[in-house]
Amino acid sequence: MPLSLIRNGISYLGSFRLLHWGPIVTFGLVFFILYQTLANVVLNKRGRVPGVMELSWYLFSVVMLVFCYLRASFEGPGHAPTGWEPDDSANRNKLQYCKRCKGYKPPRAHHCSSCGKCSLKMDHHCPWINNCVGHNNHKMFILFLIYVVIACLHSCVLLAPYTVRGCWIVFPRMNRFPPKIVLRLYQMLMAMVLAVSLVISIGCLLFQQVGSVLENKTGIEQWIVRKAEARDRPKPFVYPYDLGYKRNIQMVFGSTIVHWLLPMQFRSKIGLSDGISYEVRPGCSAYELTEEQLIQKRLKQSRSYNAFVNTSFNTGVLDSWMCVFAMVRVFGCRTALCCPSCDEPRLSVNPGDTVLVTRDRGEWVYARTLQKRKSGDPLPIREQDSKKWSKRGWIPSGCLADPIPIALPLQPHPKTAQPQAKTTQPQAKTTQPQETQAASQAQRQAPSQARAASQAQPKGRNGSRGGELLDTCAEVKSSKVLNKASRTRRRKKSKAASS
């Protein structure tokens, strides 16, 4: 009984929103700066002591910061109902289907792998609030950023006079002052440096979020529109949710300026959106963006290819302090410095594994590993065969060999291939009737015709001929990822030869 209670308690605490490194670090930084400001400036009266109105405004900004943070974290973006379907069944082919939620994704909704649900109007998953930013909490998240910048700027103003004067006087004559004063000065200096760092970093994020609100375009939608404009199309792509600056702000903050800085939701008063359907500009369809997503997904699937792994990559190395040196030694400086800065995981692979590559980013590729197959099972050639692909993540492009023909049966890796013994079976001489002589003659001519056809086809990996390659195999071989992988292998060979 006690063990079961302990397990239930641990599972309950693990599901609590604030028990995560993001909220813990956020509250730690905020309260450390707040304590140093109040303890040294207000209580001990060091430096410029603020008046009642200034102190009230400072405490108000801190309280609003915490309140907006809690609402953004616990309220969440809102999630699509499980098994959701559009009212009109004819619109199903215009929407994406989520296999994990077992339902269609509403317009502007995306599945979050961290939350495990389809978030409405998903902008991004923020680890600092341990939740997604989307339809319901976008306003609270932006208000949280605003009050963080205001409170940290105010802390810098209050801490700067005493800290600068103390550093000018104490540090050159540190041995003349008591250790308590030196320690307090170090703490104030650290609090001021953290406050300035938060103002710069959070200010950049706030600038990006304000631009997203003015365009009524989330971070994911900005990437979709960028790819849609770069693709060849008969007419230019028009983003359907851009309704003008004023209307775009009302879609997130509310109808009037008074509502904008209050941590409350006022969208229901003007009936703008329920998270499922959104107002679109004249001449645009509600499913125009989702149809563009389906086209881009099909293009992505057509460019995916299978490849063998010839160099191992262990994600356990990334957890140690030797990760940079190990990656530089194996894959080079450029691969170690251009590691994708995202929440998506890294993938561990070993020589001989087969992966499905779906996209690339610089010196890295996003791939899925193939599950162990039974003999005779066909090789999955598309990303939608998700049941046959197990783990996924980022790996260096230098791990991969040349792409393999997808339509052919899976060939063994050269390092693990074993020669097969040649067996000959005696053929019994049989007599055939006269009416089957033509068929037997055609069967005798079939091997020679197949051999001539296979010689005309391009060679596959490991010297095997025959089979149809994927339509984009030629394009893949000349792609940037493979060129980088081949250059990496040539550099390794040249280093080995020189040594």
C-alpha positions in Angstrom: 0.0 0.0 0.0 2.7 2.6 0.8 4.5 1.9 -2.4 1.4 2.3 -4.5 0.7 5.6 -2.7 4.2 6.8 -3.4 3.9 5.9 -7.1 0.5 7.7 -7.4 1.9 10.7 -5.7 4.9 10.8 -8.0 2.8 10.4 -11.1 0.5 13.2 -9.8 3.3 15.6 -9.1 4.9 14.7 -12.5 1.7 15.8 -14.2 1.7 19.1 -12.4 2.3 22.0 -14.8 5.0 23.8 -12.8 7.1 20.8 -11.9 9.3 21.3 -15.0 12.7 22.8 -15.5 11.2 25.8 -17.5 8.8 27.1 -14.8 11.4 26.4 -12.0 14.1 28.4 -13.8 11.6 31.2 -14.7 10.4 31.6 -11.1 13.9 31.3 -9.8 15.2 34.2 -11.9 12.2 36.4 -11.3 12.2 36.0 -7.5 16.0 36.3 -7.2 15.9 39.7 -9.0 12.9 40.7 -7.0 14.5 39.8 -3.7 17.8 41.6 -4.5 15.9 44.7 -5.5 13.6 44.8 -2.4 16.1 43.7 0.2 19.0 46.0 -0.8 17.2 49.1 -2.3 13.9 49.3 -0.4 14.6 47.7 3.0 18.2 48.6 3.5 17.9 51.9 1.7 21.0 51.6 -0.4 21.1 53.8 -3.5 18.1 55.7 -4.7 15.1 54.7 -2.6 11.8 54.7 -4.6 8.7 56.6 -3.5 5.4 55.1 -2.7 4.0 55.4 -6.2 7.1 54.1 -7.9 7.3 51.1 -5.5 3.6 50.4 -6.0 4.0 50.3 -9.7 7.0 48.0 -9.4 5.1 45.6 -7.2 2.1 45.8 -9.5 4.2 44.8 -12.5 5.6 41.8 -10.6 2.2 40.6 -9.5 0.8 41.0 -13.1 3.9 39.1 -14.4 3.2 36.1 -12.1 -0.6 36.2 -12.8 -0.2 36.3 -16.6 2.4 33.5 -16.4 0.1 31.3 -14.4 -2.8 31.9 -16.7 -0.7 31.2 -19.8 0.6 28.0 -18.3 -2.5 26.5 -16.8 -5.1 27.8 -19.3 -3.2 26.4 -22.4 -4.0 27.1 -26.0 -7.1 25.0 -26.2 -7.2 21.6 -27.8 -9.2 20.1 -30.6 -11.9 17.7 -29.5 -11.0 14.0 -29.8 -12.2 12.6 -33.1 -13.3 16.0 -34.4 -14.7 16.1 -38.0 -16.0 19.0 -40.1 -19.7 19.5 -40.3 -19.6 19.0 -44.1 -18.1 15.7 -45.0 -17.1 17.1 -48.4 -14.4 19.2 -46.6 -12.6 16.2 -45.1 -10.2 15.9 -48.0 -9.2 19.6 -47.4 -8.0 18.9 -43.8 -5.2 16.9 -42.3 -5.9 13.8 -40.3 -4.2 13.2 -37.0 -3.5 9.6 -36.4 -2.7 10.1 -32.7 -5.8 12.1 -31.9 -7.9 10.0 -34.3 -9.6 13.0 -35.8 -9.2 15.8 -38.3 -7.2 18.9 -37.5 -9.2 22.1 -37.5 -7.8 25.0 -39.6 -4.7 26.5 -38.0 -4.4 23.6 -35.5 -1.3 21.4 -35.2 -0.3 18.4 -33.2 2.2 19.0 -30.4 4.4 16.0 -29.7 5.2 17.4 -26.2 1.6 17.9 -25.1 0.3 14.9 -27.1 -2.7 16.8 -28.4 -3.8 19.0 -31.4 -3.4 22.6 -30.2 -5.7 25.3 -31.6 -4.0 28.1 -33.6 -0.6 26.7 -32.3 2.2 29.2 -32.4 4.9 27.1 -30.7 5.5 25.0 -27.6 7.2 27.1 -25.0 9.3 25.2 -22.4 9.3 28.2 -20.1 5.6 27.9 -19.4 5.6 24.1 -20.1 2.7 24.4 -22.5 1.8 25.5 -26.0 1.1 29.0 -27.0 -2.1 29.2 -29.1 -5.6 30.4 -29.3 -6.6 30.8 -25.7 -3.4 31.9 -24.1 -1.6 33.9 -26.8 -2.7 37.2 -25.1 -1.6 36.0 -21.7 1.8 35.0 -23.0 2.4 38.4 -24.7 1.3 40.2 -21.5 3.7 38.1 -19.5 6.5 39.1 -21.8 5.5 42.8 -21.5 5.5 42.8 -17.7 8.8 40.9 -17.6 10.5 43.6 -19.6 8.9 46.3 -17.5 9.8 44.8 -14.2 13.4 43.9 -15.2 13.9 47.4 -16.5 12.6 48.9 -13.3 14.9 46.6 -11.3 17.9 47.8 -13.4 17.0 51.4 -12.7 16.8 50.8 -8.9 19.9 48.6 -8.7 22.2 50.5 -11.0 23.2 53.5 -8.8 24.4 51.5 -5.8 25.8 48.7 -7.8 27.9 50.9 -10.1 29.2 53.0 -7.2 29.9 49.9 -5.1 31.9 48.3 -7.9 33.9 51.5 -8.3 34.7 51.8 -4.6 34.8 48.2 -3.2 36.4 46.2 -6.0 39.7 48.1 -6.1 40.0 47.9 -2.2 38.3 44.6 -1.6 40.5 43.6 1.3 39.5 46.7 3.3 35.8 45.8 3.4 34.0 43.0 5.3 33.1 39.9 3.4 29.4 40.4 4.0 29.5 43.7 2.0 31.5 42.2 -0.8 29.1 39.2 -1.0 26.1 41.5 -1.1 27.6 43.6 -3.9 28.3 40.4 -5.9 24.6 39.4 -5.5 23.4 42.8 -6.6 25.7 42.8 -9.6 24.5 39.3 -10.6 20.9 40.4 -10.2 21.5 43.4 -12.5 23.3 41.3 -15.1 20.4 38.8 -15.1 17.9 41.6 -15.4 19.7 43.2 -18.4 19.9 39.7 -20.0 16.2 39.1 -19.6 15.4 42.5 -21.0 17.4 41.8 -24.2 16.3 38.2 -24.7 12.6 38.7 -23.7 12.5 41.9 -25.7 13.6 40.1 -28.8 10.9 37.5 -28.3 8.3 40.2 -27.6 9.2 42.0 -30.8 8.7 38.7 -32.7 5.3 38.0 -31.0 4.0 41.5 -31.7 4.9 41.1 -35.4 3.0 37.8 -35.4 -0.1 39.5 -33.9 0.0 42.4 -36.4 0.0 39.9 -39.3 -2.3 37.5 -37.6 0.2 34.8 -38.5 1.6 32.2 -36.0 5.2 31.0 -36.2 4.2 27.8 -37.9 2.1 29.6 -40.4 5.0 32.0 -41.2 7.0 29.0 -42.3 4.1 27.6 -44.3 3.6 30.9 -46.1 7.3 31.2 -46.8 7.4 27.8 -48.5 4.1 28.6 -50.4 5.6 31.8 -51.8 8.8 30.1 -52.9 7.0 27.3 -54.7 6.1 27.6 -58.4 2.4 28.3 -58.7 0.1 29.8 -61.4 -1.0 32.7 -59.1 0.6 34.3 -56.0 -0.4 32.8 -52.6 -2.7 35.1 -50.5 -2.7 34.5 -46.7 -6.4 34.2 -45.8 -6.3 35.4 -42.2 -4.6 38.8 -42.6 -7.5 41.2 -41.9 -5.6 44.4 -41.3 -3.6 45.7 -38.2 -6.6 46.8 -36.2 -8.7 43.7 -36.7 -5.7 41.4 -36.2 -5.0 43.0 -32.8 -8.7 42.6 -31.9 -8.5 38.9 -32.7 -5.9 38.4 -29.9 -6.3 41.2 -27.3 -9.9 42.4 -27.5 -12.1 45.1 -29.0 -10.8 48.2 -27.2 -7.5 49.6 -25.9 -8.7 49.3 -22.3 -8.9 45.5 -22.8 -5.5 45.1 -24.3 -3.4 45.3 -21.1 -5.8 43.5 -18.8 -5.3 39.7 -18.3 -8.8 38.8 -19.3 -10.4 37.3 -22.4 -12.7 39.7 -24.3 -13.0 37.9 -27.6 -16.4 36.6 -26.8 -17.9 40.1 -26.8 -17.3 40.6 -30.4 -17.6 37.0 -31.5 -14.3 36.8 -33.4 -13.4 33.1 -33.2 -14.1 29.9 -31.3 -10.8 28.3 -32.1 -12.3 26.1 -34.8 -13.4 28.6 -37.4 -11.8 32.0 -38.1 -12.7 35.0 -40.1 -11.0 35.2 -43.5 -10.4 38.1 -45.9 -12.8 38.5 -48.9 -12.2 36.2 -51.8 -10.4 33.5 -49.7 -11.6 30.2 -48.5 -11.5 28.9 -44.9 -9.5 25.8 -46.1 -7.0 27.6 -48.3 -4.2 27.3 -45.9 -4.9 23.7 -45.0 -5.0 22.8 -48.7 -1.6 24.4 -49.1 -0.3 22.3 -46.1 -1.5 19.1 -47.8 0.3 20.0 -51.0 3.5 20.8 -49.1 3.2 17.5 -47.2 2.8 15.5 -50.4 5.9 17.3 -51.8 7.8 16.5 -48.7 6.8 12.8 -48.9 7.8 12.6 -52.5 11.3 13.9 -51.7 11.8 11.5 -48.8 14.2 8.6 -49.4 15.7 5.7 -47.6 19.4 5.5 -46.8 21.9 3.2 -45.0 23.9 4.4 -41.9 27.6 3.9 -42.2 28.7 6.0 -39.1 27.3 5.6 -35.6 25.8 8.5 -33.8 25.0 8.1 -30.1 22.7 10.7 -28.4 24.2 9.8 -25.0 27.3 11.7 -26.0 25.2 14.9 -26.2 24.6 14.7 -22.4 28.3 14.9 -21.5 30.7 17.8 -21.6 32.7 15.9 -24.3 29.8 16.2 -26.8 31.4 19.1 -28.8 34.8 17.5 -29.0 33.4 14.1 -30.0 31.3 15.6 -32.8 34.2 17.7 -34.0 36.4 14.6 -34.1 33.9 12.5 -36.0 31.8 14.9 -38.1 33.8 18.1 -38.2 33.5 21.6 -36.7 30.7 22.8 -39.0 28.4 19.9 -38.0 29.1 20.5 -34.3 28.4 24.2 -34.5 25.3 24.0 -36.8 23.3 21.7 -34.5 19.5 22.4 -34.9 18.3 24.6 -32.0 14.8 23.1 -31.5 12.9 20.9 -29.1 12.9 17.9 -31.5 15.0 15.0 -30.3 18.2 13.6 -31.6 18.3 10.1 -33.0 20.8 7.3 -32.1 21.8 5.2 -35.1 24.3 2.5 -35.7 26.1 1.2 -38.9 23.7 -1.0 -40.9 20.5 0.7 -39.8 18.0 1.9 -42.4 16.5 5.4 -42.0 13.9 7.4 -43.8 15.1 11.0 -44.4 12.3 13.5 -44.7 14.0 16.9 -44.5 17.4 18.5 -44.0 18.7 21.6 -42.2 22.3 22.4 -43.0 24.6 19.6 -41.9 21.8 17.7 -40.2 18.9 15.6 -41.5 15.6 14.6 -39.9 15.1 10.9 -40.2 13.2 7.9 -38.9 14.6 4.5 -38.0 13.1 1.3 -39.6 11.7 -1.2 -37.2 12.9 -4.8 -37.4 11.2 -6.5 -40.3 10.4 -10.1 -40.9 12.0 -11.7 -43.9 9.9 -11.0 -47.0 8.2 -7.8 -45.7 8.4 -4.9 -48.2 10.4 -1.9 -47.4 8.1 1.1 -46.4 8.6 3.8 -48.9 6.6 6.7 -47.5 6.3 8.6 -44.3 2.6 7.7 -43.9 3.6 4.1 -43.2 4.2 5.3 -39.6 3.6 1.8 -38.1 6.7 0.5 -39.7 8.9 3.4 -38.6 9.8 3.6 -34.9 11.9 6.5 -33.5 12.6 9.8 -35.3 14.9 12.7 -34.7 17.9 14.7 -36.1 21.2 13.0 -37.1 24.3 14.4 -38.9 24.2 14.0 -42.6 27.7 12.5 -42.4 26.2 9.4 -40.9 24.4 8.4 -44.2 25.5 6.6 -47.2 24.0 6.9 -50.7 20.2 6.5 -51.0 18.9 3.0 -51.7 16.3 2.1 -54.3 13.0 2.2 -52.4 11.0 -0.1 -54.7 13.6 -2.9 -54.5 13.7 -5.4 -51.6 16.0 -4.3 -48.7 19.6 -5.2 -49.5 21.9 -6.1 -46.6 24.6 -3.6 -45.6 28.0 -4.4 -47.0 29.6 -4.7 -43.5 26.9 -7.2 -42.4 26.3 -9.1 -45.6 27.4 -12.7 -45.7 28.1 -14.6 -48.9 25.5 -17.1 -49.8 26.5 -20.6 -50.9 25.6 -21.5 -54.5 23.4 -24.5 -54.7 22.6 -26.4 -57.8 19.6 -28.6 -58.2 19.3 -31.2 -60.9 16.6 -30.6 -63.4 14.5 -33.5 -64.4 14.0 -34.0 -68.1 10.4 -33.9 -69.0 8.6 -34.2 -72.3 6.1 -31.5 -73.1 3.1 -31.8 -75.4 3.2 -30.1 -78.8 0.7 -27.4 -77.7 3.0 -26.2 -74.9 6.2 -25.9 -76.9 5.5 -22.2 -77.7 5.0 -21.4 -74.0 8.2 -23.2 -73.0 10.1 -21.4 -75.6 8.9 -18.1 -74.3 9.9 -19.1 -70.8 13.4 -19.9 -72.1 13.7 -16.6 -73.7 12.5 -14.7 -70.6 15.8 -14.8 -68.6 17.8 -13.4 -71.5 15.2 -10.6 -72.0 15.2 -9.8 -68.3 19.0 -9.8 -68.2 19.1 -7.4 -71.1 16.6 -5.1 -69.5 18.4 -5.2 -66.2 21.7 -4.2 -67.9 19.9 -1.2 -69.4 18.7 -0.1 -66.0 21.0 1.9 -63.6 22.8 0.0 -60.9 21.4 0.1 -57.4 23.2 0.0 -54.2 25.6 -2.9 -53.7 25.8 -3.5 -57.4 22.2 -4.9 -57.8 20.3 -4.1 -60.9 16.6 -4.0 -61.7 13.5 -2.6 -60.1 12.0 0.8 -60.4 13.5 3.6 -58.4 11.6 6.3 -56.7 10.7 9.2 -59.1 12.8 11.6 -57.1 15.8 9.3 -56.6 17.9 11.2 -59.2 17.0 14.4 -57.5 17.9 13.1 -54.1 21.3 11.9 -55.3 22.1 15.5 -56.5 20.6 17.1 -53.4 22.5 19.2 -50.9 22.4 16.6 -48.2 24.1 13.9 -50.2 26.7 16.3 -51.5 27.6 17.2 -48.0 27.7 13.6 -46.9 30.0 12.7 -49.7 32.3 15.6 -49.0 32.4 14.5 -45.4 33.5 11.0 -46.4 36.1 12.3 -48.8 37.6 14.5 -46.0 37.7 11.5 -43.7 39.5 9.4 -46.3 42.0 12.2 -47.0 42.7 12.6 -43.3 43.2 8.9 -42.9 45.5 8.8 -46.0 47.6 11.7 -44.7 47.9 10.2 -41.2 
